């Protein structure tokens, strides 16, 4: 009896074409098995049940027999052919069968994407220039001013004067399209901070310089893609009245303020705490910057062809994240094809990053510990309000495993990188 023949053609570094030839003996055997099963089940006029001759069944049920035989043969030989060819498809492959005929060998082709060969460059000792962390007094003072802003109070202005940036205006307003008032563009005693970007920029510009009791009409043109269909593409007249003006009153920067802000005995303690907080944030941002630079260098210096299926998968995830929190109106008008085109370069970069980090992790034997995986699983289970055990062996656990490996690999690369600190501020001063 003949044996199955397989041939592998390399279409690209990530795409293979597997041709499988099943001998005629196997084809005839499968057709015979299907016909014997049909013989037990079908009724044909003029013959007793179970007594219909096989040639008659083949003639009457020819197409069904051929279709079933084809599916059965592919089902029985497909995985064996992959194993013999040592191929592991990343996604469900495309199977293209030729016609199946009794007494003849059956041939089908499988087109599939596989993990690419990754030719890494040097990944240890990568050089990254970063600015020297130097938190000066001016930086601390700017942060203290922000604290004063967050603890500010709103009070009456001491003397009659026009509105300026930073003031709070108490407004009555009503919008009109022509002579028709707009119900959802109306408010009384509406308080807004000028410069806080809470209103349309044309409204804020018009309010600057207005006095208490003054009225004004502001014309607004809404874009055609505005989320409110009643306003989209319309020109609106907004009648505004300034009913009152209030100003922001900042607290004094002293020991009392320090005690009010937190558990500090005096202003010096608050300044030290603010400085430590800034340092932590700057170091976290610098660490993220270092990781980004390392990844950029790795991608640049690594020879790799990205499988299209992985890019499509990443695009799907990115678009899903981008549209998840969009309003129904925005979702309805999303141009998915344009989004895919615009996001494709970023998706390709992300896939390259995942593949490269996975390869380095494999070479350096970087794996999550049981404690790391359990800790992360517990956090996810708590968020999803599920038990840890229900997530064991799930897709969520596998994604966590990959995430932990990538984070540990990035830390490994960071620890083995050459971090060159540069006093950027000094360089700027010299210029």
Backbone torsions as a table, in degrees:
resi	resn	phi	psi	omega
1	UNK	NA	137.3	-178.7
2	UNK	-67.4	159.1	178.8
3	UNK	-109.7	158.4	179.3
4	UNK	-67.3	137.9	178.1
5	UNK	-110.3	138.7	176.8
6	UNK	-131.1	148.4	178.1
7	UNK	-141.9	133.0	-178.5
8	UNK	-111.1	129.1	175.9
9	UNK	-114.9	130.0	179.5
10	UNK	-88.8	105.5	-179.4
11	UNK	-79.4	-33.3	174.8
12	UNK	-160.1	-177.2	-178.8
13	UNK	-68.1	-15.7	-179.1
14	UNK	-121.1	-1.8	-176.4
15	UNK	-124.4	134.7	179.3
16	UNK	-127.9	150.4	172.3
17	UNK	-118.6	118.9	-179.3
18	UNK	-105.8	119.7	177.4
19	UNK	-103.0	128.7	-177.7
20	UNK	-119.0	129.1	176.5
21	UNK	-117.4	116.1	179.3
22	UNK	-96.7	126.4	-175.8
23	UNK	-62.4	155.1	-176.0
24	UNK	-61.0	-30.8	179.5
25	UNK	-61.0	-40.6	178.9
26	UNK	-68.4	-37.0	178.6
27	UNK	-62.8	-49.8	-178.8
28	UNK	-63.3	-38.6	179.9
29	UNK	-62.9	-40.8	-179.0
30	UNK	-70.2	-40.5	177.9
31	UNK	-62.4	-41.6	179.4
32	UNK	-62.8	-43.8	179.5
33	UNK	-61.1	-43.5	-179.6
34	UNK	-65.4	-41.8	-179.8
35	UNK	-66.0	-38.8	178.0
36	UNK	-62.9	-37.6	177.7
37	UNK	-68.0	-41.9	177.6
38	UNK	-60.6	-40.7	-177.6
39	UNK	-56.9	-35.5	-179.3
40	UNK	-76.2	-25.8	-169.6
41	UNK	-103.7	-35.0	-170.0
42	UNK	-91.4	157.5	176.2
43	UNK	-115.1	130.2	177.8
44	UNK	-124.6	129.1	-178.4
45	UNK	-56.8	130.8	178.4
46	UNK	97.4	-5.4	179.7
47	UNK	-129.9	144.4	175.8
48	UNK	-71.8	152.8	178.4
49	UNK	-54.4	131.4	178.9
50	UNK	82.0	1.2	-176.8
51	UNK	-114.4	8.2	-178.1
52	UNK	-71.8	125.9	179.3
53	UNK	-61.3	141.3	-178.5
54	UNK	-56.3	-43.1	180.0
55	UNK	-58.4	-37.1	179.5
56	UNK	-67.8	-42.2	177.6
57	UNK	-60.5	-41.6	-180.0
58	UNK	-62.9	-34.4	-179.7
59	UNK	-74.6	-44.8	-176.6
60	UNK	-70.5	-43.4	-173.9
61	UNK	-109.4	32.5	-174.0
62	UNK	-51.9	-53.4	-174.7
63	UNK	-65.2	-41.6	178.2
64	UNK	-63.7	-41.4	-179.6
65	UNK	-63.8	-46.2	-179.7
66	UNK	-62.4	-44.9	-178.9
67	UNK	-62.7	-46.8	179.6
68	UNK	-63.8	-41.6	-179.9
69	UNK	-62.2	-42.8	179.5
70	UNK	-60.1	-49.3	-179.9
71	UNK	-61.1	-44.0	-178.7
72	UNK	-64.2	-43.0	-178.8
73	UNK	-64.7	-44.7	178.5
74	UNK	-62.4	-44.2	-179.6
75	UNK	-59.0	-39.9	-176.8
76	UNK	-81.0	-24.9	-173.2
77	UNK	-107.8	-19.4	-172.6
78	UNK	-58.7	-55.6	-176.5
79	UNK	-65.3	-38.0	178.4
80	UNK	-62.5	-40.5	179.0
81	UNK	-64.4	-41.7	177.4
82	UNK	-61.7	-44.0	-179.1
83	UNK	-63.3	-43.8	-179.9
84	UNK	-64.2	-37.1	-179.6
85	UNK	-82.8	-5.2	-177.8
86	UNK	56.9	46.7	179.1
87	UNK	-112.3	135.4	176.5
88	UNK	-123.3	101.6	-178.7
89	UNK	-67.8	140.7	176.7
90	UNK	-74.5	-33.6	-177.2
91	UNK	-136.1	175.8	176.8
92	UNK	-60.5	119.9	-176.0
93	UNK	-78.3	170.6	175.7
94	UNK	-96.9	124.7	-179.6
95	UNK	-109.2	125.1	-179.1
96	UNK	-119.8	100.1	-179.4
97	UNK	-86.8	147.5	170.1
98	UNK	-87.0	177.9	-179.3
99	UNK	-65.8	141.1	177.3
100	UNK	-102.9	130.2	179.7
101	UNK	-133.6	142.9	177.5
102	UNK	-64.8	138.3	178.3
103	UNK	82.9	4.4	179.7
104	UNK	-130.1	153.7	175.8
105	UNK	-66.8	150.0	-178.9
106	UNK	-111.4	133.6	-176.9
107	UNK	-123.3	135.9	172.8
108	UNK	-142.5	156.5	-178.7
109	UNK	-117.1	145.1	177.9
110	UNK	-123.0	120.0	176.2
111	UNK	-104.5	125.4	-174.0
112	UNK	-145.6	157.8	175.0
113	UNK	-102.5	139.5	-179.6
114	UNK	-124.9	166.4	177.0
115	UNK	-61.7	132.7	-176.6
116	UNK	-74.5	158.8	169.3
117	UNK	-73.3	131.6	-178.2
118	UNK	-113.6	112.7	179.1
119	UNK	-98.5	92.9	-177.0
120	UNK	-72.9	144.8	168.5
121	UNK	-87.0	-163.4	176.8
122	UNK	-72.3	124.1	-177.7
123	UNK	-112.3	-4.9	173.6
124	UNK	-101.2	144.3	177.4
125	UNK	77.6	23.0	177.5
126	UNK	-66.4	137.9	-177.3
127	UNK	-92.6	132.3	178.1
128	UNK	-135.1	122.7	176.1
129	UNK	-88.8	132.2	179.1
130	UNK	-134.0	151.9	176.5
131	UNK	-70.4	144.5	177.2
132	UNK	-65.3	133.1	178.9
133	UNK	-77.7	108.8	-179.1
134	UNK	-138.8	100.3	-177.6
135	UNK	-90.4	103.8	-178.4
136	UNK	-87.8	177.0	-175.3
137	UNK	-65.5	-35.8	179.9
138	UNK	-62.4	-40.0	179.2
139	UNK	-63.5	-43.4	178.7
140	UNK	-63.5	-42.3	-178.8
141	UNK	-64.5	-37.3	177.7
142	UNK	-64.4	-36.9	178.6
143	UNK	-69.4	-36.8	177.1
144	UNK	-65.0	-36.4	177.6
145	UNK	-64.4	-37.3	176.1
146	UNK	-63.3	-38.9	177.5
147	UNK	-62.7	-42.1	177.6
148	UNK	-60.3	-40.5	179.8
149	UNK	-61.3	-43.2	-177.7
150	UNK	-69.8	-22.0	179.7
151	UNK	-104.9	14.6	-179.9
152	UNK	-72.8	156.8	175.5
153	UNK	-114.6	160.7	177.9
154	UNK	-108.3	124.5	-179.0
155	UNK	-136.9	171.9	179.3
156	UNK	-66.7	146.3	176.2
157	UNK	-71.8	148.2	-174.2
158	UNK	-74.1	-27.6	180.0
159	UNK	-145.3	154.8	179.8
160	UNK	-63.3	126.0	179.1
161	UNK	-159.5	164.2	179.1
162	UNK	-71.1	162.5	176.4
163	UNK	-67.7	140.3	175.9
164	UNK	-136.4	167.2	178.8
165	UNK	-55.8	135.5	-179.1
166	UNK	97.1	-17.6	177.2
167	UNK	-74.7	162.3	172.5
168	UNK	-110.0	125.7	178.9
169	UNK	-103.5	134.1	173.3
170	UNK	-99.0	117.0	-169.9
171	UNK	-120.8	150.5	159.6
172	UNK	-112.9	134.4	175.6
173	UNK	-147.6	155.1	178.1
174	UNK	-145.2	128.6	178.5
175	UNK	-93.8	148.4	179.6
176	UNK	-135.7	141.4	165.6
177	UNK	-109.6	106.5	-170.0
178	UNK	67.9	-121.7	177.6
179	UNK	-101.4	-1.8	-174.6
180	UNK	-89.9	121.3	177.9
181	UNK	-70.2	146.2	179.2
182	UNK	-100.9	118.8	-175.1
183	UNK	-60.7	-42.2	-175.8
184	UNK	-90.9	16.6	174.2
185	UNK	-128.5	60.0	-175.9
186	UNK	-149.2	140.3	177.4
187	UNK	-159.1	152.7	172.7
188	UNK	-123.2	142.0	178.5
189	UNK	54.2	43.4	-179.4
190	UNK	-87.7	119.7	-178.5
191	UNK	-98.8	131.8	-178.6
192	UNK	-141.2	142.3	177.3
193	UNK	-89.3	125.3	178.3
194	UNK	-73.7	127.2	-175.6
195	UNK	96.4	-4.9	-179.4
196	UNK	-87.1	0.6	177.9
197	UNK	57.5	35.0	176.7
198	UNK	-88.5	-20.3	-177.2
199	UNK	-119.1	165.9	173.3
200	UNK	-55.5	139.6	-175.5
201	UNK	-59.4	-31.2	178.5
202	UNK	-66.9	-34.6	178.6
203	UNK	-68.5	-45.8	-179.6
204	UNK	-59.9	-43.6	179.6
205	UNK	-61.0	-39.5	-179.2
206	UNK	-69.3	-32.5	-178.2
207	UNK	-72.1	-33.2	-179.4
208	UNK	-58.5	126.8	-180.0
209	UNK	92.5	-10.9	177.3
210	UNK	-74.1	153.5	-179.1
211	UNK	-112.3	165.6	178.4
212	UNK	-58.6	130.1	179.9
213	UNK	90.8	-11.3	-177.5
214	UNK	-77.8	147.6	178.3
215	UNK	-121.5	153.4	-178.3
216	UNK	-155.6	153.5	174.0
217	UNK	-111.9	125.3	-179.7
218	UNK	-113.3	130.7	178.1
219	UNK	-94.5	131.8	-178.9
220	UNK	-125.4	138.3	176.2
221	UNK	-114.8	114.6	-178.8
222	UNK	-88.5	138.4	-179.7
223	UNK	-66.5	157.4	-178.0
224	UNK	-64.4	-25.2	-178.6
225	UNK	-98.2	19.6	178.7
226	UNK	-61.0	142.6	-174.0
227	UNK	-65.6	-23.0	176.7
228	UNK	-92.6	109.8	-176.8
229	UNK	-62.5	-23.1	179.1
230	UNK	-72.7	-20.6	-178.6
231	UNK	-108.5	-18.6	-175.3
232	UNK	-55.0	123.0	177.4
233	UNK	74.6	7.0	-176.1
234	UNK	-99.9	154.8	171.9
235	UNK	-101.4	126.5	-173.4
236	UNK	-119.6	140.5	171.1
237	UNK	-103.4	124.2	-178.8
238	UNK	-110.3	113.4	178.2
239	UNK	-89.8	119.3	-173.9
240	UNK	-118.7	141.1	172.4
241	UNK	-127.8	128.7	175.2
242	UNK	-85.0	108.6	-177.9
243	UNK	-85.6	-30.2	-179.5
244	UNK	-161.3	158.9	177.0
245	UNK	-125.6	130.2	176.0
246	UNK	-127.6	157.3	-177.5
247	UNK	-123.5	160.7	179.7
248	UNK	-84.7	128.6	179.4
249	UNK	-109.2	111.1	-177.7
250	UNK	-84.6	140.8	177.7
251	UNK	-71.9	155.0	177.2
252	UNK	-68.6	143.7	179.2
253	UNK	-88.1	88.8	-176.8
254	UNK	-145.5	-172.1	-178.5
255	UNK	-61.8	-36.7	180.0
256	UNK	-63.5	-39.2	177.6
257	UNK	-63.8	-41.4	179.2
258	UNK	-59.4	-42.5	179.2
259	UNK	-67.1	-35.0	179.3
260	UNK	-68.3	-37.7	-177.0
261	UNK	-70.3	-38.9	-176.9
262	UNK	-170.6	-162.3	-175.9
263	UNK	-86.0	65.7	-179.2
264	UNK	-121.7	140.7	-178.3
265	UNK	-78.1	-31.7	-177.9
266	UNK	-154.8	179.1	-176.7
267	UNK	-65.3	-35.7	179.8
268	UNK	-61.5	-41.1	177.6
269	UNK	-62.6	-40.8	178.6
270	UNK	-62.9	-42.5	179.7
271	UNK	-61.4	-41.6	178.8
272	UNK	-63.2	-41.6	179.7
273	UNK	-65.2	-41.0	178.2
274	UNK	-63.1	-41.4	179.7
275	UNK	-63.5	-43.1	178.9
276	UNK	-62.9	-40.5	-180.0
277	UNK	-64.2	-42.5	178.5
278	UNK	-63.1	-43.3	180.0
279	UNK	-59.8	-42.8	179.2
280	UNK	-62.0	-43.4	-179.1
281	UNK	-66.8	-42.4	179.9
282	UNK	-64.2	-42.0	179.8
283	UNK	-65.9	-38.6	177.8
284	UNK	-64.5	-43.3	179.0
285	UNK	-65.4	-38.8	180.0
286	UNK	-66.9	-38.7	178.7
287	UNK	-63.5	-42.3	177.6
288	UNK	-63.6	-38.8	178.6
289	UNK	-63.5	-43.3	179.7
290	UNK	-61.8	-44.5	179.3
291	UNK	-61.7	-43.1	178.6
292	UNK	-61.0	-41.7	-179.4
293	UNK	-67.3	-38.8	178.2
294	UNK	-62.9	-46.5	-179.9
295	UNK	-62.0	-42.7	179.4
296	UNK	-59.8	-43.1	179.6
297	UNK	-66.1	-41.7	180.0
298	UNK	-61.5	-45.2	179.9
299	UNK	-62.7	-40.9	-178.3
300	UNK	-65.5	-36.2	-172.5
301	UNK	-99.7	4.1	-178.8
302	UNK	-107.3	130.9	175.3
303	UNK	-86.3	117.7	-176.6
304	UNK	-158.9	134.8	172.4
305	UNK	-102.7	130.9	-174.5
306	UNK	-90.2	127.5	175.7
307	UNK	-63.1	133.1	-177.6
308	UNK	-59.4	-37.1	-179.6
309	UNK	-61.1	-38.2	178.5
310	UNK	-68.9	-36.3	177.6
311	UNK	-65.4	-44.4	178.8
312	UNK	-61.6	-40.1	178.9
313	UNK	-63.3	-43.8	179.9
314	UNK	-66.8	-40.2	177.3
315	UNK	-59.9	-42.7	179.5
316	UNK	-60.1	-43.5	179.6
317	UNK	-64.9	-42.1	-178.2
318	UNK	-66.0	-43.1	179.8
319	UNK	-68.5	-37.3	178.0
320	UNK	-62.1	-43.2	179.0
321	UNK	-66.0	-41.7	-177.1
322	UNK	-66.0	-33.5	-175.1
323	UNK	-97.3	-9.9	-174.2
324	UNK	-58.4	-40.2	-175.8
325	UNK	-103.6	13.3	177.5
326	UNK	-80.2	153.8	178.2
327	UNK	-70.6	156.9	178.7
328	UNK	-54.5	-36.5	-179.0
329	UNK	-64.8	-44.0	-179.7
330	UNK	-67.6	-42.4	179.0
331	UNK	-57.5	-39.6	-176.7
332	UNK	-63.3	-30.4	-175.0
333	UNK	-105.8	12.0	178.0
334	UNK	-68.1	132.3	175.2
335	UNK	-92.7	91.8	-173.5
336	UNK	-63.6	-37.2	-179.8
337	UNK	-65.6	-40.1	178.3
338	UNK	-67.6	-40.9	178.4
339	UNK	-60.2	-44.2	-179.9
340	UNK	-61.9	-41.1	-179.8
341	UNK	-65.7	-44.1	-178.3
342	UNK	-68.4	-37.0	-175.3
343	UNK	-87.1	-11.1	-174.7
344	UNK	-55.9	-47.2	179.6
345	UNK	-57.5	-41.0	179.5
346	UNK	-67.2	-39.5	178.5
347	UNK	-62.6	-41.8	178.5
348	UNK	-62.6	-40.7	178.4
349	UNK	-63.2	-42.6	-179.7
350	UNK	-63.6	-43.0	179.4
351	UNK	-63.1	-43.7	177.5
352	UNK	-58.5	-43.2	-179.8
353	UNK	-59.6	-48.2	-179.2
354	UNK	-60.0	-44.1	-178.1
355	UNK	-66.1	-42.8	-178.9
356	UNK	-66.2	-46.4	179.3
357	UNK	-62.5	-38.1	177.9
358	UNK	-62.9	-39.9	-179.9
359	UNK	-66.9	-43.7	179.5
360	UNK	-64.8	-40.7	178.3
361	UNK	-60.3	-39.5	178.9
362	UNK	-65.0	-45.0	-179.0
363	UNK	-66.8	-35.9	-177.3
364	UNK	-96.1	4.1	179.1
365	UNK	55.3	45.9	179.5
366	UNK	-90.3	119.5	-178.0
367	UNK	-137.1	157.8	175.2
368	UNK	-77.3	143.0	173.1
369	UNK	-78.4	163.1	178.2
370	UNK	-60.1	-39.6	-179.1
371	UNK	-64.2	-41.9	179.4
372	UNK	-63.6	-44.4	-178.7
373	UNK	-66.9	-43.0	-179.9
374	UNK	-63.2	-41.1	-179.6
375	UNK	-63.0	-44.9	179.7
376	UNK	-69.8	-39.2	177.8
377	UNK	-61.8	-41.0	-179.8
378	UNK	-62.6	-40.4	179.5
379	UNK	-65.5	-43.5	179.5
380	UNK	-66.7	-42.3	179.4
381	UNK	-59.9	-39.4	179.0
382	UNK	-64.7	-41.6	178.9
383	UNK	-64.6	-41.8	-177.2
384	UNK	-84.4	-5.2	-177.5
385	UNK	58.0	46.8	176.8
386	UNK	-126.8	167.4	176.5
387	UNK	-82.0	153.8	178.7
388	UNK	-61.0	-41.2	-177.4
389	UNK	-62.0	-33.1	-179.4
390	UNK	-67.6	-17.7	-179.5
391	UNK	-95.8	-8.9	179.5
392	UNK	-62.8	131.0	178.4
393	UNK	76.1	5.2	-177.5
394	UNK	-89.3	172.7	175.7
395	UNK	-61.9	-36.5	-179.8
396	UNK	-60.8	-41.7	179.3
397	UNK	-65.3	-40.8	-179.8
398	UNK	-64.8	-41.1	178.0
399	UNK	-63.9	-39.0	177.7
400	UNK	-64.1	-42.6	179.6
401	UNK	-58.6	-46.0	179.5
402	UNK	-63.1	-43.4	-179.3
403	UNK	-60.7	-45.0	-179.4
404	UNK	-63.7	-43.4	178.9
405	UNK	-60.2	-43.8	-178.8
406	UNK	-65.2	-42.0	179.7
407	UNK	-64.7	-40.7	178.8
408	UNK	-68.3	-35.7	178.4
409	UNK	-67.6	-41.1	177.4
410	UNK	-63.1	-39.1	177.3
411	UNK	-65.4	-40.6	176.9
412	UNK	-58.9	-46.5	179.9
413	UNK	-65.3	-38.9	178.6
414	UNK	-64.3	-43.0	-179.0
415	UNK	-66.9	-27.6	-178.3
416	UNK	-99.5	4.5	179.4
417	UNK	-84.7	159.5	174.2
418	UNK	-97.7	103.3	-178.3
419	UNK	-90.3	116.3	-178.1
420	UNK	-105.9	111.9	-179.8
421	UNK	-84.9	130.4	179.9
422	UNK	-121.1	135.5	176.1
423	UNK	-82.9	84.3	-175.1
424	UNK	-62.4	-35.3	-177.1
425	UNK	-64.3	-40.8	180.0
426	UNK	-64.6	-39.0	179.9
427	UNK	-64.0	-38.5	179.1
428	UNK	-66.8	-39.8	-178.7
429	UNK	-64.2	-38.0	-179.4
430	UNK	-64.6	-30.5	179.1
431	UNK	-67.5	NA	NA
